Amino acid sequence: MDEEVAAETRKDTEVAPALIAVHPDRHSAVVAVGPELRAFDLLTISAVSLLDDSVSGEQPSHKDNIRAIRFGAKGKLFVSAGDDKTLKIWSTQSWQCVSTVSSEKRVTAVAISNDGLHVCFADKFGLVWVVDLNQTSKDKKPTPTPLLSHYCSIITSLEFSPDNRFIISADRDFKIRVTNFPKNLLNGAHEIQSFCLGHTEFVSCLAFVPAQESPHSLLLSGSGDSTVRLWDISSGALLDTCEVAIKAGLLESNGNAEEHDHAVTDLCSTLDGLLVAVAIQSLRGIVLLSCDVSTKTLSFAKVVSIAGETFIPTCLANCSPTKELWMVTGVSSLPGYDYPSLARVLVISGIDVEEEPVVLEDDKIPGGEKLLETLQGTTSVDDNAFLAAAEAVKAAMCNLLIKKHYPFENREYRKKTRNDKKLKE
């Protein structure tokens, strides 16, 4: 009976997967796990002290699990957001929090326009909000403006097109929506360019192919259906599909991925758009795909395995100038272990069509032991904890993406409290 209770507790405990982001010019790297932001300066080889006037003492800037982090395209801005219903905008020169934006619901995804003028974030209710950074100053608190809605479907990923013409949003109901970004933000975004439809499970991640021949139209998506798909966002046309779990040997050609065991958790492309790195929920390593921009096709290149470690990436970050792929695995609030914030960082070098990728040893990672101590919180963690972390991430993803069915009494109470709140406002 005790074992059954413990299993149920593990199932109900909400964990957050560890996240990683790397500055586009490799000036710094950041890991988020639970409410903690851990930043490391790769130029001075030292830990970064985050400055946030909205919190006191050594308390973390976020009060709950962080669900999204991102550097701006030019590297001047960094954003973090999550379950505490706040979005933090940071200056990467001083690592000072320059703005704290309040959300009505928990934040699930963020995006920064490539010109650095707008930050968008999505909440668990399916709304996308925009913050105009032109109107943000120390004397004026930023106010988010509602931009578009997915009508109660959790939004899992947000991206601006490279030319800033479109905002692309993906959700748990298998849809990818391409919306024209409005010139007048107060009017909202009502002009839909296209829908990219074809996934048979939730869409988990998006990334653009930075092809100069077509600077805004080639989009990559990963899903719980164990596929990576290539789209033309102007028309919504599906250009190609790669069944990455089958290619990696995780599934037979007639396999069933309905239980999300082989969901694509993250993906990113190289600066030239020739290679795509893919993380899969049950793969100790990554899948590399070749992307042919001229023929607009995807093909399997290879699996880069991580030998000797129980390392299943929860998040990827590409550093194209140095041909490195940064990865993190881990979770917050891992049930049954004394690790409130478990994280492990690895780097693969040689992410290039002409090179052989190599998983770097810890002493070869940029920043070495100092970086690992900062971003991981410790230099060593029990391997069994990472196995438990991988299972916890699977359960957390299913819990996030499956609609909760509340008892009638709970539904009525939630409705009442929401309405009371609106009346008070």
KEFI-69991 format. One record per residue (C-alpha): x, y, z; residue number from 1; residue in three letters. Coordinates in pm, whole numbers, plus 32768, in hexadecimal, padded with zeros to 4 digits. Layout:
<sites>
SITE      u      v      w   seq   type
SITE      X      Y      Z   NUM    ALA
...
</sites>
This chain:
<sites>
SITE      u      v      w   seq   type
SITE   8000   8000   8000     1    MET
SITE   811D   80EC   8056     2    ASP
SITE   81B4   80AE   7F01     3    GLU
SITE   8069   8100   7E59     4    GLU
SITE   804C   8247   7F1A     5    VAL
SITE   81B0   82A1   7EC0     6    ALA
SITE   816E   8256   7D51     7    ALA
SITE   8036   832E   7D56     8    GLU
SITE   80F8   8447   7DFD     9    THR
SITE   8202   8436   7CF0    10    ARG
SITE   80F4   8442   7BE6    11    LYS
SITE   8048   8572   7C7B    12    ASP
SITE   8183   8638   7CCD    13    THR
SITE   81B3   8746   7BC9    14    GLU
SITE   8319   875D   7B52    15    VAL
SITE   83B9   8849   7A5A    16    ALA
SITE   84C4   87D7   7964    17    PRO
SITE   8614   8885   796B    18    ALA
SITE   8648   8988   7856    19    LEU
SITE   8782   8A14   77B3    20    ILE
SITE   87CD   8B45   76DB    21    ALA
SITE   8915   8BC0   7645    22    VAL
SITE   8964   8D25   75D9    23    HIS
SITE   8969   8D3C   7459    24    PRO
SITE   8AD5   8DB0   7467    25    ASP
SITE   8B2A   8CB7   757C    26    ARG
SITE   8B60   8DC4   7683    27    HIS
SITE   8A99   8D09   778B    28    SER
SITE   89C9   8BD5   77D6    29    ALA
SITE   8895   8BBA   78B6    30    VAL
SITE   87E9   8A8F   7956    31    VAL
SITE   8690   8AA2   79F5    32    ALA
SITE   861B   8991   7ADF    33    VAL
SITE   84F4   89BF   7BC6    34    GLY
SITE   84E7   8B30   7C2B    35    PRO
SITE   8661   8B5A   7C08    36    GLU
SITE   8719   8C13   7AF3    37    LEU
SITE   888A   8BB9   7AE1    38    ARG
SITE   8960   8C8A   79F6    39    ALA
SITE   8ACF   8C67   7998    40    PHE
SITE   8BAD   8D61   78E1    41    ASP
SITE   8C75   8CA6   77D9    42    LEU
SITE   8D58   8DD0   7798    43    LEU
SITE   8DD2   8E01   78FE    44    THR
SITE   8D9D   8C92   7961    45    ILE
SITE   8CD5   8CF1   7A94    46    SER
SITE   8B7A   8CD1   7B25    47    ALA
SITE   8A8A   8DF0   7AE3    48    VAL
SITE   89D6   8EA4   7BFD    49    SER
SITE   8871   8EF2   7B95    50    LEU
SITE   87F1   9044   7C0F    51    LEU
SITE   867E   9065   7C4E    52    ASP
SITE   85F8   9187   7D1F    53    ASP
SITE   84A2   90E1   7D37    54    SER
SITE   8522   8FD2   7E23    55    VAL
SITE   85D9   8FEC   7F6C    56    SER
SITE   8715   8F45   7FE3    57    GLY
SITE   8780   8E03   7F3B    58    GLU
SITE   8621   8D97   7EDA    59    GLN
SITE   85FC   8D1F   7D71    60    PRO
SITE   855F   8E14   7C7F    61    SER
SITE   844A   8D1C   7C31    62    HIS
SITE   8371   8C87   7D42    63    LYS
SITE   830A   8B4F   7C81    64    ASP
SITE   837E   8A6F   7B65    65    ASN
SITE   8415   8B20   7A38    66    ILE
SITE   837B   8A9E   78F5    67    ARG
SITE   8423   8B71   77E8    68    ALA
SITE   856F   8C27   77B8    69    ILE
SITE   85FF   8CCD   7684    70    ARG
SITE   870D   8DBB   7606    71    PHE
SITE   86B0   8EC2   7505    72    GLY
SITE   873F   8E9A   73A7    73    ALA
SITE   8846   8FA7   73EB    74    LYS
SITE   8890   8F29   7547    75    GLY
SITE   8843   9071   75FA    76    LYS
SITE   8709   8FED   76A1    77    LEU
SITE   86B4   8EB2   7762    78    PHE
SITE   8559   8E4F   77DA    79    VAL
SITE   84DE   8D54   78D9    80    SER
SITE   837B   8CF7   793B    81    ALA
SITE   82AF   8BE4   79DB    82    GLY
SITE   81B8   8B6A   7ADD    83    ASP
SITE   81D5   8C9B   7BC1    84    ASP
SITE   8114   8D62   7AB8    85    LYS
SITE   8232   8E52   7A76    86    THR
SITE   8313   8E99   794F    87    LEU
SITE   8469   8F2E   7997    88    LYS
SITE   852A   8FF6   7894    89    ILE
SITE   86A1   9008   78D3    90    TRP
SITE   87BB   90D9   7842    91    SER
SITE   88D6   8FEB   77F0    92    THR
SITE   89DB   90FD   7814    93    GLN
SITE   8998   9133   7986    94    SER
SITE   88B7   9005   79CA    95    TRP
SITE   87C6   90F9   7A6E    96    GLN
SITE   8652   90AB   7A5B    97    CYS
SITE   85D3   91DC   799D    98    VAL
SITE   8462   917E   79A0    99    SER
SITE   8377   9092   7A55   100    THR
SITE   822F   9050   799F   101    VAL
SITE   8104   8FB4   7A4B   102    SER
SITE   8030   8EAA   79A2   103    SER
SITE   7ECF   8E42   79FB   104    GLU
SITE   7F29   8CD2   79CD   105    LYS
SITE   805F   8BFA   79D5   106    ARG
SITE   814C   8C3E   78B3   107    VAL
SITE   819A   8B1D   77C7   108    THR
SITE   8267   8BB7   76AB   109    ALA
SITE   8323   8CF6   764F   110    VAL
SITE   83B0   8D98   7514   111    ALA
SITE   847D   8ED1   74CB   112    ILE
SITE   845D   8F82   737C   113    SER
SITE   85A0   8F7F   72B6   114    ASN
SITE   85B1   90FC   72BD   115    ASP
SITE   859F   90F0   743A   116    GLY
SITE   846D   91D0   744D   117    LEU
SITE   8365   90DB   74C6   118    HIS
SITE   8349   8FBA   75B9   119    VAL
SITE   8224   8EC9   759B   120    CYS
SITE   81B7   8DCA   769B   121    PHE
SITE   80A5   8CC5   76A9   122    ALA
SITE   7FDF   8C58   77D9   123    ASP
SITE   7F3A   8B0D   7835   124    LYS
SITE   7DE7   8B8F   77C9   125    PHE
SITE   7E59   8BAE   765F   126    GLY
SITE   7E85   8D27   7650   127    LEU
SITE   7FB5   8DCF   75B5   128    VAL
SITE   8020   8F1F   7641   129    TRP
SITE   8119   901D   75BB   130    VAL
SITE   81F8   9115   7671   131    VAL
SITE   826B   9246   75AA   132    ASP
SITE   83D0   9286   761F   133    LEU
SITE   83C8   93E2   7581   134    ASN
SITE   82D3   9447   7690   135    GLN
SITE   838F   939E   77AD   136    THR
SITE   8461   9470   7899   137    SER
SITE   84C7   9474   7A07   138    LYS
SITE   83B8   9576   7A51   139    ASP
SITE   82A4   94C4   7994   140    LYS
SITE   8237   9365   79E9   141    LYS
SITE   8209   9295   78AC   142    PRO
SITE   80A6   922A   7861   143    THR
SITE   806E   90F8   7785   144    PRO
SITE   7F73   9118   766A   145    THR
SITE   7E9C   8FEE   75FE   146    PRO
SITE   7F03   8F82   74A3   147    LEU
SITE   7E50   8E3F   7443   148    LEU
SITE   7DA4   8D0F   74D7   149    SER
SITE   7DA7   8B97   74A2   150    HIS
SITE   7C5A   8B73   7553   151    TYR
SITE   7CBA   8AB6   768E   152    CYS
SITE   7DC8   89E0   75ED   153    SER
SITE   7F1B   89E7   769B   154    ILE
SITE   801E   8A8F   75BB   155    ILE
SITE   8160   89C9   75C2   156    THR
SITE   8247   8A9C   74E9   157    SER
SITE   8263   8BFB   7457   158    LEU
SITE   8346   8C7E   7344   159    GLU
SITE   836C   8DC2   7282   160    PHE
SITE   83BE   8D96   7112   161    SER
SITE   851C   8E18   70BE   162    PRO
SITE   8489   8F4A   7011   163    ASP
SITE   8397   8F8D   7134   164    ASN
SITE   8269   8F7D   704D   165    ARG
SITE   81CA   8E54   70FC   166    PHE
SITE   819B   8DC8   7258   167    ILE
SITE   8186   8C4C   7252   168    ILE
SITE   80D8   8B93   736C   169    SER
SITE   80B9   8A1C   73A9   170    ALA
SITE   7FCC   896D   7497   171    ASP
SITE   7F71   8823   7538   172    ARG
SITE   7E4E   87F5   7444   173    ASP
SITE   7F40   87A5   7325   174    PHE
SITE   7F27   8900   7281   175    LYS
SITE   802E   89F4   720A   176    ILE
SITE   7F9F   8B4D   71C4   177    ARG
SITE   8055   8C53   70F3   178    VAL
SITE   7FCE   8DAD   7146   179    THR
SITE   8029   8EFD   70AF   180    ASN
SITE   80CD   8FD1   71BB   181    PHE
SITE   8004   9116   71CA   182    PRO
SITE   8094   9272   719D   183    LYS
SITE   7F9E   92F3   729E   184    ASN
SITE   7FBD   920F   73CD   185    LEU
SITE   7E7E   9295   746E   186    LEU
SITE   7DB2   9203   7350   187    ASN
SITE   7E30   90A4   7398   188    GLY
SITE   7E9E   8FA0   7299   189    ALA
SITE   7D6B   8F2C   71D9   190    HIS
SITE   7DF8   8EED   707C   191    GLU
SITE   7E5E   8D80   7060   192    ILE
SITE   7F55   8D34   6F4B   193    GLN
SITE   7F36   8BB8   6F5D   194    SER
SITE   7F0A   8A82   7032   195    PHE
SITE   8012   8970   7024   196    CYS
SITE   7F48   8833   7061   197    LEU
SITE   7FC4   86CE   705A   198    GLY
SITE   8048   866C   71B1   199    HIS
SITE   7F78   8560   725F   200    THR
SITE   7FE6   85BB   73C2   201    GLU
SITE   803F   86F8   747D   202    PHE
SITE   8142   87DE   73DC   203    VAL
SITE   8260   87FF   74D4   204    SER
SITE   835F   88E4   742B   205    CYS
SITE   839D   89CB   7304   206    LEU
SITE   84D5   8A50   7256   207    ALA
SITE   8519   8B0A   7114   208    PHE
SITE   860B   8A9C   7007   209    VAL
SITE   86E5   8BD3   6FD0   210    PRO
SITE   86F1   8BA9   6E56   211    ALA
SITE   8757   8CE6   6D9F   212    GLN
SITE   8697   8C7E   6C68   213    GLU
SITE   8555   8C79   6D30   214    SER
SITE   8592   8D48   6E6B   215    PRO
SITE   8443   8D1C   6F14   216    HIS
SITE   8381   8BF8   6E85   217    SER
SITE   842D   8AB1   6EEA   218    LEU
SITE   83C0   8A38   7042   219    LEU
SITE   841A   88FD   7104   220    LEU
SITE   8334   8860   7206   221    SER
SITE   8354   873F   72F9   222    GLY
SITE   8234   8680   7394   223    SER
SITE   81B5   8573   747B   224    GLY
SITE   8177   84A4   7341   225    ASP
SITE   82F2   8465   732E   226    SER
SITE   8321   852A   71ED   227    THR
SITE   83D4   8663   7178   228    VAL
SITE   8322   871C   7061   229    ARG
SITE   838D   882C   6F6E   230    LEU
SITE   8291   8937   6F09   231    TRP
SITE   8266   8A5C   6E1F   232    ASP
SITE   81BC   8B52   6F07   233    ILE
SITE   8149   8C3B   6DF0   234    SER
SITE   8059   8B31   6D71   235    SER
SITE   8053   8A3F   6E98   236    GLY
SITE   80CA   8929   6DAF   237    ALA
SITE   816F   87F7   6E48   238    LEU
SITE   82B5   87CC   6D89   239    LEU
SITE   8348   8696   6E2F   240    ASP
SITE   832B   85B0   6F5D   241    THR
SITE   843C   84ED   700F   242    CYS
SITE   83D4   83DA   7102   243    GLU
SITE   84F8   8415   71EB   244    VAL
SITE   84A2   830C   72F0   245    ALA
SITE   849B   8201   71E1   246    ILE
SITE   85DF   8282   7146   247    LYS
SITE   8685   827B   729D   248    ALA
SITE   861A   8110   72D1   249    GLY
SITE   852A   8160   73ED   250    LEU
SITE   83F4   80ED   7331   251    LEU
SITE   83A1   7FEF   7227   252    GLU
SITE   8309   8078   70E7   253    SER
SITE   81B4   800C   7166   254    ASN
SITE   81F8   8085   72C8   255    GLY
SITE   80F9   8136   739E   256    ASN
SITE   8165   827F   743F   257    ALA
SITE   8018   82D4   74E0   258    GLU
SITE   80AB   82C7   763E   259    GLU
SITE   81A3   83DD   75E7   260    HIS
SITE   82CC   8305   764C   261    ASP
SITE   838B   8380   751C   262    HIS
SITE   8313   84E8   7507   263    ALA
SITE   83FA   85EA   746F   264    VAL
SITE   844E   86D1   7591   265    THR
SITE   8529   87D2   74DF   266    ASP
SITE   85D5   8823   7397   267    LEU
SITE   86B8   892D   7304   268    CYS
SITE   8764   896E   71B8   269    SER
SITE   88C5   89E1   7166   270    THR
SITE   8909   8B41   70E8   271    LEU
SITE   8921   8ACA   6F7F   272    ASP
SITE   87E5   89FC   6FA3   273    GLY
SITE   888E   88BD   6F29   274    LEU
SITE   886D   87F1   7069   275    LEU
SITE   8756   87C9   7167   276    VAL
SITE   8794   873F   72C5   277    ALA
SITE   866F   8685   7363   278    VAL
SITE   8638   8612   74CA   279    ALA
SITE   854B   84EE   7507   280    ILE
SITE   84B7   8496   7658   281    GLN
SITE   854E   833B   766E   282    SER
SITE   8696   8367   75AE   283    LEU
SITE   87E6   8381   7660   284    ARG
SITE   8872   8472   7563   285    GLY
SITE   87F1   8537   743B   286    ILE
SITE   8785   84FB   72D5   287    VAL
SITE   8824   85C9   71C1   288    LEU
SITE   8759   860D   7087   289    LEU
SITE   87D3   86A0   6F40   290    SER
SITE   86FF   87B8   6EB5   291    CYS
SITE   8716   87F7   6D3F   292    ASP
SITE   869B   895A   6D0D   293    VAL
SITE   8695   8945   6B92   294    SER
SITE   85B4   8812   6B88   295    THR
SITE   850A   8867   6CD5   296    LYS
SITE   853B   8709   6D61   297    THR
SITE   85AF   8665   6EA4   298    LEU
SITE   8681   852B   6EBA   299    SER
SITE   8716   8461   6FD5   300    PHE
SITE   888C   849F   7007   301    ALA
SITE   88F4   83ED   7148   302    LYS
SITE   88BC   83AF   72B8   303    VAL
SITE   89BB   8447   73A5   304    VAL
SITE   89AF   8367   74D8   305    SER
SITE   8A22   83C9   7633   306    ILE
SITE   8ADE   829D   76B8   307    ALA
SITE   8B0A   824E   7826   308    GLY
SITE   8A02   833F   78A6   309    GLU
SITE   888E   833B   78E6   310    THR
SITE   8865   847F   7825   311    PHE
SITE   8720   84C2   776D   312    ILE
SITE   871C   8632   7703   313    PRO
SITE   85F6   8705   7777   314    THR
SITE   8669   8839   76B7   315    CYS
SITE   8760   8895   75A1   316    LEU
SITE   8818   89D7   7550   317    ALA
SITE   88DC   8A07   7410   318    ASN
SITE   8A14   8ADF   7402   319    CYS
SITE   8A50   8AF9   728C   320    SER
SITE   8B8D   8BD3   728E   321    PRO
SITE   8C4D   8ABF   7342   322    THR
SITE   8B86   8998   72B2   323    LYS
SITE   8B22   892A   7410   324    GLU
SITE   89DF   8893   748E   325    LEU
SITE   899A   88CF   75FE   326    TRP
SITE   88AF   87E3   76B6   327    MET
SITE   881A   87C2   780D   328    VAL
SITE   875C   86AF   78BE   329    THR
SITE   86AF   86C9   7A0C   330    GLY
SITE   8577   8734   7AC8   331    VAL
SITE   8506   87F2   7BFA   332    SER
SITE   845C   8757   7D2A   333    SER
SITE   84BE   85F2   7CD7   334    LEU
SITE   83ED   850E   7DBA   335    PRO
SITE   84AF   8422   7E98   336    GLY
SITE   8604   84C8   7E6F   337    TYR
SITE   86C3   85D0   7F30   338    ASP
SITE   86FD   869E   7DF7   339    TYR
SITE   860A   87C5   7DEE   340    PRO
SITE   86AB   8840   7CAB   341    SER
SITE   874D   872D   7BDD   342    LEU
SITE   880B   8792   7AA2   343    ALA
SITE   8923   8706   79CB   344    ARG
SITE   89C4   87C6   78AB   345    VAL
SITE   8A79   8731   777F   346    LEU
SITE   8B07   87C5   763E   347    VAL
SITE   8B31   8724   74E8   348    ILE
SITE   8C34   87C2   7402   349    SER
SITE   8C50   879E   728A   350    GLY
SITE   8AE1   87D6   7233   351    ILE
SITE   8B2C   87FD   70C2   352    ASP
SITE   8AEF   8731   6F87   353    VAL
SITE   8C66   8711   6F4E   354    GLU
SITE   8CC9   86B1   70B3   355    GLU
SITE   8C92   858B   719B   356    GLU
SITE   8BD5   85F8   72D6   357    PRO
SITE   8C89   85B6   741F   358    VAL
SITE   8BF0   85B7   757C   359    VAL
SITE   8CE7   8684   7649   360    LEU
SITE   8D70   8607   7793   361    GLU
SITE   8D26   86E5   78BD   362    ASP
SITE   8E84   877A   78C3   363    ASP
SITE   8E66   87D6   7751   364    LYS
SITE   8D1B   888E   7773   365    ILE
SITE   8D3F   8A0A   7752   366    PRO
SITE   8D61   8A8C   78B6   367    GLY
SITE   8DB7   8932   7936   368    GLY
SITE   8D71   88DB   7AA0   369    GLU
SITE   8D14   8A41   7AFD   370    LYS
SITE   8BFF   8A40   79FC   371    LEU
SITE   8B7D   88EF   7A6C   372    LEU
SITE   8B79   8954   7BDA   373    GLU
SITE   8AB3   8A8D   7B7F   374    THR
SITE   89B9   8A00   7A87   375    LEU
SITE   898B   88AA   7B26   376    GLN
SITE   89A5   8915   7C91   377    GLY
SITE   8A8D   87EC   7CCA   378    THR
SITE   8B95   872E   7C04   379    THR
SITE   8AFF   85D5   7C3B   380    SER
SITE   89A4   853C   7C64   381    VAL
SITE   8938   83D4   7C8F   382    ASP
SITE   88EF   8331   7B3E   383    ASP
SITE   87AD   829B   7BC6   384    ASN
SITE   872C   83FA   7C02   385    ALA
SITE   8748   8447   7A90   386    PHE
SITE   8680   830E   7A3C   387    LEU
SITE   8573   8383   7B2D   388    ALA
SITE   8589   84E1   7A98   389    ALA
SITE   854C   845B   7938   390    ALA
SITE   8413   83A5   79AF   391    GLU
SITE   839F   84D9   7A6D   392    ALA
SITE   83C0   85AE   7932   393    VAL
SITE   82EC   84B6   786F   394    LYS
SITE   81DC   84C2   7977   395    ALA
SITE   81EE   863D   7990   396    ALA
SITE   81CA   8668   7819   397    MET
SITE   809A   8584   7810   398    CYS
SITE   7FFF   863A   7937   399    ASN
SITE   803D   878C   7894   400    LEU
SITE   7FAE   872B   7744   401    LEU
SITE   7E7E   8665   77B4   402    ILE
SITE   7D4F   8732   7816   403    LYS
SITE   7CFA   870F   7985   404    LYS
SITE   7B9E   8695   79DD   405    HIS
SITE   7B34   873C   7B1F   406    TYR
SITE   7A14   86B6   7BF2   407    PRO
SITE   78D3   877F   7BCD   408    PHE
SITE   78FF   8828   7D23   409    GLU
SITE   7A61   8894   7CCA   410    ASN
SITE   79F4   891D   7B78   411    ARG
SITE   78E1   89EE   7C17   412    GLU
SITE   79D2   8A73   7D1E   413    TYR
SITE   7AD6   8ACF   7C16   414    ARG
SITE   79D0   8B82   7B46   415    LYS
SITE   7954   8C42   7C75   416    LYS
SITE   7AAD   8CB2   7CE5   417    THR
SITE   7B0A   8D1E   7B83   418    ARG
SITE   79CA   8DE9   7B60   419    ASN
SITE   79FA   8E85   7CB7   420    ASP
SITE   7B55   8EEF   7C52   421    LYS
SITE   7AD9   8F8E   7B10   422    LYS
SITE   79C8   904D   7BCC   423    LEU
SITE   7AC3   90D5   7CC6   424    LYS
SITE   7BA2   914D   7BAB   425    GLU
</sites>
